[in-house]
Amino acid sequence: MNSYKAFVIFAFCCVAVQLTWVEAKHFCLKLGLRLLSIETAEENTALLEYIGENYPNYRFWTSGSNLYHPTGKFYWDSTGEMLGFTNWFINQPDNQGGSEYCLEMPSTANHMWNDIECTFSMDFICEAYACP
């Protein structure tokens, strides 16, 4: 009888090119990747360790957004799934000014998430699609 073991492997790349959220999404797609979705605490921890060591004082786009969801709830644009695991900063998301529809992950402020205007330009993280 064959037995298989599943290993969780996170394949992502930080792109130090500042683009808007929509531009970053298309940039990742052109590479055959997708804008980052953080679906577990383990994935979040792995990312935080990596960016904390290699990208201090950066801000990164993720695929988190409520742009296309009239309910105002955030979804991972790359997967279509509503956020399960979250790591929001205190009092976030707050949709300050009525125009903060995208999720950023800063490498500062304890790496906690923030909602922000999608038209800002910042670095971003692409990830590989899951294995079939």
C-alpha positions as CSV (number, residue, x, y, z in Angstrom):
1,M,0.0,0.0,0.0
2,N,1.4,3.4,-0.9
3,S,1.4,6.1,1.6
4,Y,1.8,9.8,1.1
5,K,2.8,12.7,3.3
6,A,1.7,16.2,2.7
7,F,4.1,19.0,3.4
8,V,3.0,22.6,3.4
9,I,5.4,24.6,1.4
10,F,5.1,28.3,0.8
11,A,6.4,29.5,-2.5
12,F,6.3,33.2,-2.8
13,C,8.4,36.1,-4.0
14,C,8.6,39.7,-2.8
15,V,8.6,42.2,-5.7
16,A,10.3,45.4,-4.9
17,V,8.5,47.4,-7.6
18,Q,5.9,49.8,-6.5
19,L,2.6,49.4,-8.3
20,T,-1.1,49.9,-7.5
21,W,-3.1,46.9,-6.3
22,V,-4.6,46.2,-9.7
23,E,-1.2,46.6,-11.5
24,A,0.4,44.3,-8.9
25,K,-2.3,41.7,-9.5
26,H,-1.7,41.8,-13.3
27,F,2.1,41.7,-12.8
28,C,1.8,38.5,-10.8
29,L,-0.6,36.9,-13.3
30,K,1.9,37.7,-16.2
31,L,4.5,35.7,-14.3
32,G,2.1,32.7,-13.9
33,L,1.7,33.6,-10.2
34,R,-1.0,35.3,-8.2
35,L,-1.1,38.0,-5.7
36,L,-0.6,36.7,-2.2
37,S,-3.4,35.2,-0.1
38,I,-2.6,34.4,3.6
39,E,-4.9,31.6,4.6
40,T,-3.4,30.2,7.7
41,A,-1.5,31.4,10.8
42,E,1.4,29.2,9.7
43,E,1.7,30.9,6.4
44,N,1.5,34.3,8.0
45,T,4.2,33.4,10.5
46,A,6.5,32.1,7.7
47,L,6.0,35.3,5.7
48,L,6.5,37.5,8.7
49,E,9.8,35.8,9.5
50,Y,11.0,36.1,6.0
51,I,10.0,39.8,5.3
52,G,11.1,40.8,8.8
53,E,14.6,39.6,8.1
54,N,14.9,40.6,4.4
55,Y,12.5,43.6,3.9
56,P,12.4,45.8,7.0
57,N,10.2,48.9,6.6
58,Y,8.4,47.7,3.5
59,R,4.7,47.6,2.8
60,F,3.2,44.8,0.6
61,W,0.0,44.3,-1.3
62,T,-1.8,41.1,-0.7
63,S,-4.8,39.9,-2.7
64,G,-7.1,40.8,0.1
65,S,-9.8,43.2,-1.1
66,N,-13.5,44.1,-0.8
67,L,-13.5,46.0,-4.2
68,Y,-15.9,43.6,-5.8
69,H,-18.0,42.7,-2.8
70,P,-20.9,45.0,-1.9
71,T,-21.2,43.5,1.5
72,G,-17.9,45.2,2.5
73,K,-16.4,41.9,3.7
74,F,-12.8,41.2,2.6
75,Y,-12.0,38.3,0.3
76,W,-8.8,36.9,-1.1
77,D,-9.1,38.0,-4.8
78,S,-6.7,35.2,-5.8
79,T,-8.8,32.4,-4.4
80,G,-12.3,34.0,-4.2
81,E,-12.4,32.9,-0.5
82,M,-13.6,35.1,2.3
83,L,-10.8,35.8,4.8
84,G,-10.7,33.0,7.4
85,F,-7.5,33.6,9.3
86,T,-6.9,37.4,9.9
87,N,-4.2,39.5,11.4
88,W,-5.8,43.0,11.4
89,F,-4.2,45.8,13.3
90,I,-6.4,47.3,16.1
91,N,-9.6,49.0,14.7
92,Q,-8.9,47.7,11.2
93,P,-10.3,47.4,8.7
94,D,-11.9,50.9,9.1
95,N,-12.4,52.1,5.5
96,Q,-11.1,55.5,6.4
97,G,-12.4,58.1,4.0
98,G,-14.7,55.5,2.4
99,S,-12.1,54.4,-0.1
100,E,-9.9,51.7,1.6
101,Y,-10.7,48.5,-0.3
102,C,-7.4,46.7,-0.4
103,L,-5.3,44.8,2.2
104,E,-1.7,45.7,2.9
105,M,0.8,43.8,5.0
106,P,3.5,46.1,6.4
107,S,6.8,44.8,7.7
108,T,6.4,47.3,10.6
109,A,3.6,47.8,13.1
110,N,3.9,44.2,14.3
111,H,3.2,43.1,10.7
112,M,-0.5,43.5,11.3
113,W,-2.8,44.1,8.4
114,N,-4.4,47.4,7.3
115,D,-7.0,48.4,4.8
116,I,-5.8,51.1,2.4
117,E,-6.7,52.7,-0.9
118,C,-6.0,50.4,-3.8
119,T,-4.5,53.3,-5.9
120,F,-1.5,53.7,-3.7
121,S,1.8,52.3,-5.1
122,M,3.7,49.8,-3.0
123,D,5.7,46.6,-3.2
124,F,3.8,43.3,-3.4
125,I,4.1,39.6,-2.9
126,C,3.3,37.0,-5.6
127,E,2.8,33.3,-4.8
128,A,2.7,30.1,-6.7
129,Y,-0.6,28.3,-7.2
130,A,-1.1,25.2,-5.0
131,C,-0.2,21.8,-6.2
132,P,-3.1,19.9,-7.8
